[in-house]
Amino acid sequence: MTRWAPDAALRLEAAALDLVAEQGYAATTVPQITHRAGLTTRTFFRHFADKRDVFFLRDREFPRVVAAALEGLPAETAPLAALQQGLERATSPLAQWREPILRRRAVIRAEDQLRERELLKSGHLADAIAEALVARSRPGTEVTPAEARLLASVAVLVFDRALDSWLDGPPLSPLSAHLADAWRDLAALFGP
């Protein structure tokens, strides 16, 4: 067993995904995951609080990435435009993770307790977006905390829809195209 590995969290995630695909979520244990990854149980618990946590590895940083993308936009960008541009910037690196995200989604959809955790993750993303919108608020682009929360909730729904469409679509289609489609569909629902 390797005591230290720079890619330990990714190896543990891959092992967990493989084991769940083979034997199901309930039958998969932390010792099995660590054995498959060639790591120790202690290493597992350095990275993850429990078995559920291993399926949310990539979601830890995403709220911060989205917030940083929003903060990096010009101050004069209107809140809705900032959301659209910020999400597009934040999601561009996800293309390289399509296959693990697709496998992870299948595991989460099959397990109620993981679906609960997925909803919590969406709440954290909405919180990060709302805070970033308020923080970047300037005269001419000001947004109240209540408005920011509403915009953030809508952005998370749009992102989730775009992500599902991307994962269900052709493997080479860019996530940004699905995100643009989801924003257009939302705008069409409300009319001109």
BAFI-3210 file (N, C-alpha, C; in Angstrom, 3 decimals, decimal comma, padded with zeros to 6 digits):
// residues 192
n [1|2|3|4|5|6|7|8|9|10|11|12|13|14|15|16|17|18|19|20|21|22|23|24|25|26|27|28|29|30|31|32|33|34|35|36|37|38|39|40|41|42|43|44|45|46|47|48|49|50|51|52|53|54|55|56|57|58|59|60|61|62|63|64|65|66|67|68|69|70|71|72|73|74|75|76|77|78|79|80|81|82|83|84|85|86|87|88|89|90|91|92|93|94|95|96|97|98|99|100|101|102|103|104|105|106|107|108|109|110|111|112|113|114|115|116|117|118|119|120|121|122|123|124|125|126|127|128|129|130|131|132|133|134|135|136|137|138|139|140|141|142|143|144|145|146|147|148|149|150|151|152|153|154|155|156|157|158|159|160|161|162|163|164|165|166|167|168|169|170|171|172|173|174|175|176|177|178|179|180|181|182|183|184|185|186|187|188|189|190|191|192]
n.u [000,839|000,534|001,911|001,853|000,455|000,296|-001,937|-003,983|-006,709|-008,048|-007,504|-008,859|-011,484|-011,833|-011,543|-013,740|-015,869|-015,521|-015,927|-018,572|-019,902|-019,486|-020,534|-022,491|-023,684|-024,358|-023,050|-020,414|-017,501|-015,468|-012,886|-012,680|-012,579|-010,198|-008,366|-008,623|-007,658|-005,078|-004,241|-004,247|-006,704|-006,580|-005,563|-007,771|-009,599|-008,281|-008,850|-011,610|-014,775|-016,590|-017,979|-019,825|-018,807|-016,694|-017,761|-018,176|-015,949|-015,037|-016,759|-016,078|-014,373|-015,689|-017,757|-016,065|-014,534|-016,454|-017,280|-014,854|-014,623|-016,768|-015,982|-013,800|-014,747|-015,418|-016,343|-018,530|-020,224|-023,453|-025,553|-026,972|-025,703|-023,142|-023,459|-023,973|-021,585|-019,689|-020,372|-019,906|-017,128|-016,235|-017,064|-015,661|-013,229|-014,322|-014,674|-012,641|-013,247|-015,477|-016,172|-015,740|-017,605|-019,986|-020,149|-020,277|-022,696|-024,517|-024,219|-025,079|-027,745|-028,864|-028,942|-030,614|-029,574|-027,333|-028,429|-029,643|-027,366|-026,380|-028,266|-027,673|-025,122|-025,758|-027,019|-024,828|-023,375|-025,159|-025,141|-022,459|-022,429|-024,361|-023,137|-020,851|-022,028|-023,163|-020,831|-019,487|-021,073|-021,741|-022,331|-024,797|-024,633|-025,648|-026,856|-029,201|-028,978|-031,202|-032,016|-029,680|-029,632|-031,901|-031,143|-028,872|-029,995|-031,486|-029,381|-028,060|-029,990|-030,073|-027,428|-027,419|-029,291|-027,986|-025,690|-026,767|-027,840|-025,501|-024,116|-025,863|-025,742|-023,922|-020,552|-018,493|-019,579|-019,482|-019,692|-020,249|-021,917|-024,269|-024,861|-025,356|-027,630|-029,420|-029,693|-030,891|-033,275|-034,481|-034,818|-036,645|-038,895|-039,833|-040,383|-040,132]
n.v [-001,184|002,192|004,895|007,648|009,485|011,648|011,751|010,594|011,095|011,160|008,566|007,087|007,905|006,876|004,127|003,722|004,318|002,260|-000,050|000,310|000,182|-002,488|-003,965|-002,551|000,190|-000,162|-002,538|-001,870|-001,093|001,043|-000,110|-001,865|-000,032|001,360|-000,732|-001,443|000,901|000,807|001,987|003,182|002,807|004,881|006,891|007,259|008,434|010,775|012,265|012,089|012,285|010,210|007,288|008,281|010,775|010,443|010,469|013,066|014,501|016,248|018,325|019,910|022,107|023,484|025,510|027,602|028,042|028,979|031,314|032,757|033,100|034,798|037,017|037,795|039,112|042,140|045,028|046,486|044,696|043,488|041,831|039,409|038,895|038,581|036,236|034,413|034,584|034,008|031,371|030,053|030,407|029,035|026,439|025,496|023,967|021,495|019,699|017,792|016,021|014,571|011,763|010,596|012,228|011,508|008,797|009,131|010,504|008,490|006,774|008,441|008,973|006,523|006,183|007,168|008,542|009,721|011,381|013,223|014,435|015,557|017,551|019,212|019,980|021,529|023,613|024,746|025,675|027,604|029,387|030,285|031,566|033,583|035,088|035,966|037,526|039,617|040,651|041,677|043,724|046,926|050,478|050,846|048,215|047,029|044,629|043,249|041,241|039,460|039,469|038,492|035,922|034,791|034,976|033,329|030,848|030,327|030,208|027,885|025,931|026,221|025,522|022,824|021,699|022,117|020,585|017,981|017,739|017,899|015,608|013,650|014,004|014,019|012,813|014,644|017,164|020,535|021,623|024,291|024,980|023,645|024,950|027,543|026,957|026,229|028,648|030,142|028,693|029,187|031,978|032,036|030,964|033,041|034,967|037,911]
n.w [000,000|-000,807|000,932|000,509|-002,034|-004,742|-006,334|-004,939|-004,156|-006,617|-007,514|-005,590|-006,088|-008,709|-008,191|-006,499|-008,243|-010,133|-008,531|-007,622|-010,046|-010,616|-008,378|-007,059|-005,016|-002,236|-001,571|-001,727|000,035|002,148|002,795|000,565|-001,532|-000,958|-001,127|-003,853|-004,978|-004,160|-001,817|001,620|004,252|006,034|004,388|002,750|004,552|005,061|002,888|002,461|004,130|004,386|002,739|000,873|000,269|-001,514|-004,033|-004,618|-005,107|-007,218|-006,935|-004,837|-005,338|-007,330|-006,697|-005,782|-008,064|-009,873|-008,506|-008,556|-011,323|-011,797|-010,280|-011,736|-013,954|-015,865|-013,953|-014,852|-016,051|-016,400|-013,934|-014,860|-017,315|-016,327|-014,869|-016,962|-018,490|-016,509|-015,690|-018,100|-018,404|-016,117|-016,575|-018,764|-018,292|-017,591|-019,644|-019,951|-017,971|-018,570|-018,818|-016,139|-014,781|-015,998|-015,225|-012,462|-012,218|-012,877|-010,673|-008,583|-009,294|-008,806|-006,098|-003,242|-000,944|-002,001|-003,890|-002,243|-001,177|-003,502|-003,962|-001,803|-002,552|-004,805|-003,512|-002,146|-004,309|-005,331|-003,155|-003,245|-005,736|-005,349|-003,291|-004,665|-006,662|-005,151|-004,003|-006,230|-006,961|-008,159|-008,597|-011,012|-011,730|-009,556|-007,203|-005,049|-002,022|-001,988|-004,680|-005,809|-004,747|-005,979|-008,711|-008,577|-007,889|-010,185|-012,017|-011,166|-011,746|-014,549|-015,145|-014,218|-015,976|-018,435|-018,000|-017,784|-020,369|-021,877|-020,976|-021,859|-024,542|-027,732|-027,481|-028,196|-028,166|-027,063|-023,660|-023,262|-025,400|-024,748|-022,429|-023,382|-024,912|-022,867|-021,475|-023,522|-023,860|-021,390|-021,542|-023,663|-022,499|-020,938|-022,764|-024,947]
ca.u [000,000|001,278|001,630|001,523|000,335|-000,264|-003,220|-004,744|-008,155|-008,539|-007,449|-009,950|-012,728|-011,895|-011,776|-015,130|-016,748|-015,396|-016,552|-020,023|-020,377|-019,402|-021,267|-023,512|-023,250|-024,506|-022,071|-019,063|-017,026|-014,248|-011,702|-012,605|-012,157|-008,776|-007,607|-008,637|-006,826|-003,713|-003,980|-004,694|-007,963|-006,209|-005,479|-009,141|-010,220|-007,615|-009,457|-013,068|-015,410|-017,270|-018,070|-020,580|-017,975|-015,791|-018,460|-018,330|-014,595|-014,904|-017,683|-015,534|-013,775|-016,491|-018,322|-015,003|-014,154|-017,517|-017,185|-013,671|-014,932|-017,639|-015,185|-012,842|-015,405|-015,431|-017,324|-019,723|-021,040|-024,732|-025,586|-027,338|-024,609|-022,025|-023,759|-023,796|-020,162|-018,961|-020,597|-019,220|-015,694|-015,995|-017,356|-014,804|-012,309|-015,014|-014,675|-011,703|-013,768|-016,803|-016,419|-016,003|-018,842|-021,068|-020,214|-020,703|-024,124|-025,254|-024,193|-025,896|-029,158|-029,323|-028,906|-031,325|-028,737|-026,427|-029,246|-029,745|-026,072|-026,310|-029,071|-026,892|-024,052|-026,356|-027,229|-023,535|-023,050|-026,019|-024,625|-021,209|-022,788|-025,038|-022,127|-020,002|-022,812|-023,258|-019,482|-019,079|-022,098|-021,269|-023,384|-025,119|-024,758|-025,917|-027,812|-029,441|-028,797|-032,368|-031,929|-028,535|-030,034|-032,802|-030,323|-028,005|-030,825|-031,779|-028,130|-027,800|-030,931|-029,601|-026,211|-027,786|-029,929|-026,943|-024,822|-027,489|-027,920|-024,144|-023,794|-026,727|-025,506|-022,729|-019,365|-017,625|-020,255|-018,965|-020,624|-020,639|-023,057|-025,441|-025,140|-025,994|-028,980|-030,247|-030,024|-031,857|-034,563|-035,034|-035,281|-037,823|-040,042|-040,326|-040,741|-039,252]
ca.v [000,000|003,432|005,782|008,983|009,550|012,953|011,588|009,649|011,344|010,731|007,102|006,589|008,139|005,907|002,806|003,685|004,238|000,907|-001,020|000,500|-000,346|-003,947|-004,644|-001,696|001,134|-000,723|-003,605|-001,320|-000,601|001,859|-000,966|-002,341|001,101|001,624|-001,863|-001,309|002,056|000,579|002,965|002,771|003,378|006,175|007,845|007,555|009,359|012,072|012,972|012,008|012,064|008,917|006,675|009,173|011,930|010,141|010,740|014,512|015,059|017,365|019,399|020,717|023,330|024,143|026,797|028,619|028,335|029,825|032,624|033,441|033,494|035,976|038,135|038,191|039,832|043,596|045,492|047,034|043,624|043,333|040,570|038,232|038,653|038,064|034,828|033,634|034,539|033,338|029,923|029,539|030,339|028,022|025,082|025,069|022,870|020,238|018,804|016,688|015,136|014,117|010,343|010,384|012,907|010,659|007,618|009,614|010,825|007,226|006,303|009,344|008,785|005,223|006,143|008,287|009,342|010,508|012,445|014,239|015,131|016,335|018,759|020,046|020,534|022,592|024,730|025,394|026,402|028,794|030,310|030,888|032,477|034,746|035,895|036,608|038,589|040,748|041,195|042,424|044,729|048,304|051,335|050,490|046,746|046,574|043,544|043,027|039,832|038,664|039,323|037,619|034,538|034,353|034,761|032,171|029,640|030,121|029,798|026,479|025,137|026,270|024,708|021,409|021,294|022,072|019,447|016,771|017,732|017,612|014,211|012,805|014,314|013,451|012,983|015,758|018,462|021,306|021,981|025,697|025,029|023,209|026,036|028,604|026,481|026,275|030,065|030,531|028,064|029,921|033,275|031,806|030,722|034,310|035,828|039,061]
ca.w [000,000|-000,896|002,058|000,026|-003,488|-005,074|-007,026|-004,117|-004,197|-007,935|-007,550|-004,748|-006,828|-009,814|-007,603|-006,021|-009,415|-010,693|-007,635|-007,635|-011,328|-010,556|-007,317|-006,468|-003,978|-000,888|-001,344|-001,796|001,325|002,118|002,630|-000,822|-002,356|-000,736|-001,675|-005,312|-005,332|-003,705|-000,765|002,950|004,744|006,623|003,271|002,344|005,496|004,953|001,757|002,448|005,434|004,361|001,407|-000,022|-000,077|-002,630|-005,287|-004,756|-005,151|-008,153|-006,577|-003,745|-005,840|-008,359|-006,268|-005,754|-009,450|-010,433|-007,842|-009,090|-012,698|-011,701|-009,769|-012,757|-015,046|-015,687|-012,975|-015,507|-016,597|-015,704|-013,186|-015,647|-018,264|-015,536|-014,600|-018,192|-018,829|-015,434|-015,786|-019,286|-018,076|-015,083|-017,047|-019,878|-017,957|-017,293|-020,811|-019,736|-016,924|-018,986|-018,522|-014,704|-014,390|-016,499|-014,356|-011,153|-012,298|-012,836|-009,290|-007,765|-009,637|-008,315|-004,632|-002,617|-000,052|-002,834|-004,499|-001,191|-001,141|-004,747|-003,730|-000,901|-003,378|-005,612|-002,593|-001,916|-005,539|-005,354|-002,142|-003,746|-006,823|-004,764|-002,600|-005,674|-007,312|-004,219|-003,832|-007,429|-007,189|-008,277|-009,159|-012,393|-011,800|-008,191|-007,011|-003,620|-001,653|-002,410|-006,139|-006,076|-004,420|-007,038|-009,909|-008,345|-007,968|-011,611|-012,665|-010,828|-012,556|-015,938|-015,200|-014,100|-017,237|-019,458|-017,699|-018,186|-021,831|-022,351|-020,688|-022,672|-025,945|-028,377|-026,639|-028,552|-028,111|-025,925|-022,600|-023,442|-026,331|-023,986|-021,487|-024,173|-025,244|-021,655|-021,241|-024,569|-023,534|-020,260|-022,057|-024,498|-021,618|-020,420|-023,885|-025,189]
c.u [000,885|000,891|001,211|001,479|-000,321|-001,636|-004,172|-006,251|-008,744|-008,529|-008,572|-011,294|-012,888|-012,192|-013,221|-016,099|-016,712|-016,137|-018,075|-020,605|-020,420|-020,388|-022,343|-022,969|-023,272|-023,435|-020,629|-018,671|-015,763|-013,007|-011,563|-012,092|-010,656|-007,902|-007,497|-007,714|-005,358|-003,288|-004,500|-006,037|-007,701|-006,129|-006,875|-009,737|-009,464|-008,286|-010,978|-013,622|-016,057|-017,352|-018,801|-019,697|-017,086|-016,444|-018,658|-016,988|-014,526|-015,798|-017,154|-015,077|-014,697|-017,147|-017,276|-014,567|-015,178|-017,443|-015,995|-013,912|-015,822|-016,848|-014,206|-013,440|-015,360|-016,590|-018,608|-020,627|-022,301|-024,802|-025,933|-026,253|-023,393|-022,228|-023,492|-022,317|-019,350|-019,133|-019,887|-017,723|-015,393|-016,180|-016,423|-013,814|-012,994|-014,968|-013,768|-012,217|-015,106|-017,093|-016,622|-017,288|-020,050|-021,247|-020,741|-022,194|-024,958|-025,327|-025,139|-027,381|-029,721|-029,451|-029,559|-030,422|-027,722|-027,181|-029,463|-028,487|-025,899|-027,115|-028,334|-025,758|-024,573|-026,628|-025,939|-023,107|-023,868|-025,543|-023,375|-021,495|-023,423|-024,037|-021,239|-020,747|-022,921|-021,891|-019,051|-020,058|-021,492|-022,417|-023,570|-025,271|-025,067|-027,000|-027,966|-029,173|-029,973|-032,351|-030,794|-028,891|-030,959|-032,021|-029,445|-028,784|-031,167|-030,531|-027,814|-028,731|-030,494|-028,359|-026,538|-028,429|-028,896|-026,028|-025,497|-027,555|-026,563|-023,797|-024,628|-026,471|-024,284|-021,472|-018,507|-018,307|-019,752|-020,049|-021,112|-021,830|-024,343|-025,851|-025,845|-027,423|-029,911|-030,630|-031,061|-033,239|-035,246|-035,592|-036,545|-039,071|-040,668|-040,679|-039,814|-039,270]
c.v [001,249|004,342|007,162|008,940|010,879|012,877|010,684|009,858|010,893|009,204|006,491|006,775|007,106|004,506|002,679|003,559|002,837|-000,116|-000,895|-000,020|-001,877|-004,572|-003,804|-000,863|000,490|-001,774|-003,103|-000,709|000,243|000,975|-001,531|-001,235|001,335|000,494|-001,753|-000,171|001,858|001,566|002,440|003,414|004,738|007,244|008,230|008,631|010,682|012,917|013,071|011,703|010,685|008,425|007,591|010,280|011,683|010,457|012,233|015,232|016,309|018,545|020,296|022,088|024,125|025,443|027,919|029,013|029,262|031,222|033,408|033,903|034,731|037,204|038,648|038,949|041,336|044,031|045,976|045,955|043,456|041,959|039,330|037,887|038,093|036,587|033,963|033,486|033,781|031,828|029,336|029,396|029,194|026,603|024,610|023,966|021,519|019,237|017,595|015,663|014,508|012,674|010,084|011,064|012,083|009,428|007,997|009,901|009,548|006,677|007,141|009,142|007,485|005,163|007,381|009,166|010,172|011,626|013,574|015,089|016,007|017,627|019,729|020,730|021,674|023,827|025,481|026,208|027,686|029,832|031,037|031,896|033,743|035,663|036,630|037,729|039,821|041,431|042,043|043,542|046,139|049,167|051,046|048,996|046,181|045,489|043,343|041,562|038,948|038,437|038,370|036,161|033,970|034,056|033,514|030,867|029,307|029,619|028,329|025,566|025,077|025,399|023,217|020,893|021,156|020,866|018,139|016,649|017,363|016,134|013,247|012,968|013,630|013,759|014,209|017,119|019,235|021,658|023,414|025,834|024,630|024,278|027,186|028,213|026,584|027,719|030,542|029,960|028,794|031,268|033,112|031,564|032,020|035,301|037,022|040,051]
c.w [000,000|000,267|001,584|-001,490|-003,835|-005,741|-006,238|-004,231|-005,533|-008,057|-006,728|-005,438|-007,944|-009,285|-007,137|-007,191|-010,034|-009,833|-007,635|-008,941|-011,310|-009,571|-006,645|-005,323|-002,592|-000,581|-001,338|-000,461|001,140|002,015|001,201|-001,750|-002,197|-001,276|-003,191|-005,760|-004,936|-002,632|000,566|003,290|005,369|005,524|002,804|003,253|005,632|003,870|001,846|003,838|005,514|002,918|000,421|-000,577|-001,289|-003,987|-005,540|-004,758|-006,020|-007,796|-005,474|-004,234|-006,751|-007,890|-006,230|-007,159|-010,096|-009,818|-008,384|-010,526|-012,715|-011,252|-010,807|-013,927|-014,799|-014,785|-013,618|-016,118|-015,756|-015,034|-014,024|-016,663|-017,537|-015,216|-015,825|-018,536|-017,779|-015,470|-016,994|-019,025|-017,109|-015,599|-018,155|-019,502|-017,721|-018,439|-020,592|-018,713|-017,307|-018,559|-017,022|-014,225|-014,816|-015,599|-012,970|-011,145|-012,222|-011,410|-008,433|-008,040|-009,084|-006,797|-004,023|-001,762|-000,833|-003,549|-003,500|-001,144|-002,378|-004,603|-002,803|-001,670|-004,231|-004,755|-002,307|-003,133|-005,626|-004,339|-002,644|-004,856|-006,269|-004,060|-003,593|-006,388|-006,422|-004,085|-005,034|-007,763|-007,131|-008,767|-010,654|-012,587|-010,419|-008,175|-005,505|-003,288|-002,089|-003,926|-006,514|-005,817|-005,494|-008,327|-009,760|-008,438|-009,415|-012,331|-012,386|-011,627|-014,010|-016,090|-015,144|-015,384|-018,345|-019,249|-018,115|-019,705|-022,435|-022,153|-021,522|-024,170|-026,516|-027,560|-026,962|-028,515|-026,891|-024,917|-022,774|-024,387|-025,612|-022,972|-022,214|-024,542|-024,036|-021,323|-022,254|-024,279|-022,376|-020,730|-022,873|-023,654|-021,116|-021,518|-023,995|-024,026]
res [m|t|r|w|a|p|d|a|a|l|r|l|e|a|a|a|l|d|l|v|a|e|q|g|y|a|a|t|t|v|p|q|i|t|h|r|a|g|l|t|t|r|t|f|f|r|h|f|a|d|k|r|d|v|f|f|l|r|d|r|e|f|p|r|v|v|a|a|a|l|e|g|l|p|a|e|t|a|p|l|a|a|l|q|q|g|l|e|r|a|t|s|p|l|a|q|w|r|e|p|i|l|r|r|r|a|v|i|r|a|e|d|q|l|r|e|r|e|l|l|k|s|g|h|l|a|d|a|i|a|e|a|l|v|a|r|s|r|p|g|t|e|v|t|p|a|e|a|r|l|l|a|s|v|a|v|l|v|f|d|r|a|l|d|s|w|l|d|g|p|p|l|s|p|l|s|a|h|l|a|d|a|w|r|d|l|a|a|l|f|g|p]
***
